[in-house]
Amino acid sequence: MKNTKVTLYQWQPDLFAPREFFDIDWPQVHKECGIDHIEWINNQPDENCQLSLELFEGGRLIVEFFNKDIATTYHLMWAK
């Protein structure tokens, strides 16, 4: 299976200047996505899925899936 990416949270380009490090505003991410949503992703084994940060077009927090069954379960649980 090719990896599947889902955007969880996105930052505006003007608010996201390239720096040596980047602090994720986890309370805001939890407010936007739901803490149970993020915890579910974090509780999955790394070979199934993982959180990643993409640093272009402002920046976005994504979840990448490497397991088709887990991706299907995710979409059934967290469909918008």
Phi, psi and omega per residue, in radians:
M1 nan 2.333 2.984
K2 -1.254 2.670 3.125
N3 -1.242 2.584 3.130
T4 -2.019 2.285 -3.129
K5 -1.892 2.420 3.051
V6 -2.251 2.216 3.111
T7 -1.371 2.206 3.121
L8 -1.701 -0.685 -3.060
Y9 -2.688 2.502 -3.099
Q10 -2.317 2.445 3.096
W11 -1.783 2.576 3.105
Q12 -1.235 2.517 -3.113
P13 -0.975 -0.700 -3.099
D14 -1.280 -0.297 3.125
L15 -1.632 -0.077 -3.011
F16 -2.145 1.433 3.124
A17 -1.553 2.415 3.103
P18 -1.001 2.269 -3.131
R19 -2.425 3.037 3.092
E20 -1.180 -0.574 3.102
F21 -2.494 2.857 -3.132
F22 -2.387 2.199 3.080
D23 -1.617 2.124 3.079
I24 -1.443 2.278 3.107
D25 -1.414 1.407 -3.064
W26 -1.029 -0.677 3.078
P27 -1.023 -0.678 3.111
Q28 -1.213 -0.710 3.095
V29 -1.089 -0.781 3.122
H30 -1.095 -0.662 3.121
K31 -1.145 -0.733 -3.110
E32 -1.265 -0.807 -3.027
C33 -1.667 -0.558 -3.014
G34 1.788 2.280 -3.091
I35 -1.135 -0.596 3.119
D36 -1.148 -0.559 3.090
H37 -1.104 -0.902 -3.131
I38 -1.144 -0.725 3.122
E39 -1.088 -0.688 3.125
W40 -1.054 -0.786 3.124
I41 -1.099 -0.806 -3.111
N42 -1.135 -0.444 3.140
N43 -1.446 -0.112 3.116
Q44 -1.439 2.556 3.063
P45 -1.070 2.562 -3.093
D46 -1.032 -0.478 -3.134
E47 -1.304 -0.196 3.113
N48 -1.671 -0.766 -3.141
C49 -2.894 2.856 3.094
Q50 -2.759 2.697 3.037
L51 -1.424 2.472 3.098
S52 -2.453 2.769 3.092
L53 -2.046 2.129 3.070
E54 -1.760 2.284 -2.996
L55 -1.920 0.941 3.003
F56 -2.480 2.794 -3.086
E57 0.916 0.737 3.115
G58 1.711 -0.669 -3.117
G59 1.931 2.473 3.119
R60 -2.661 2.573 3.054
L61 -1.637 2.199 -3.110
I62 -2.219 2.826 2.934
V63 -1.999 2.284 3.096
E64 -1.875 2.278 3.131
F65 -1.841 2.384 3.121
F66 -2.054 -0.027 -3.098
N67 -2.237 2.108 -3.069
K68 -1.062 -0.720 -3.127
D69 -1.128 -0.719 3.111
I70 -1.173 -0.692 3.092
A71 -1.074 -0.736 3.116
T72 -1.119 -0.788 3.108
T73 -1.046 -0.778 3.132
Y74 -1.006 -0.854 -3.099
H75 -1.138 -0.585 3.085
L76 -1.223 -0.640 -3.120
M77 -1.371 -0.684 -2.950
W78 -2.068 0.419 3.127
A79 -1.041 2.389 3.127
K80 -1.760 nan nan
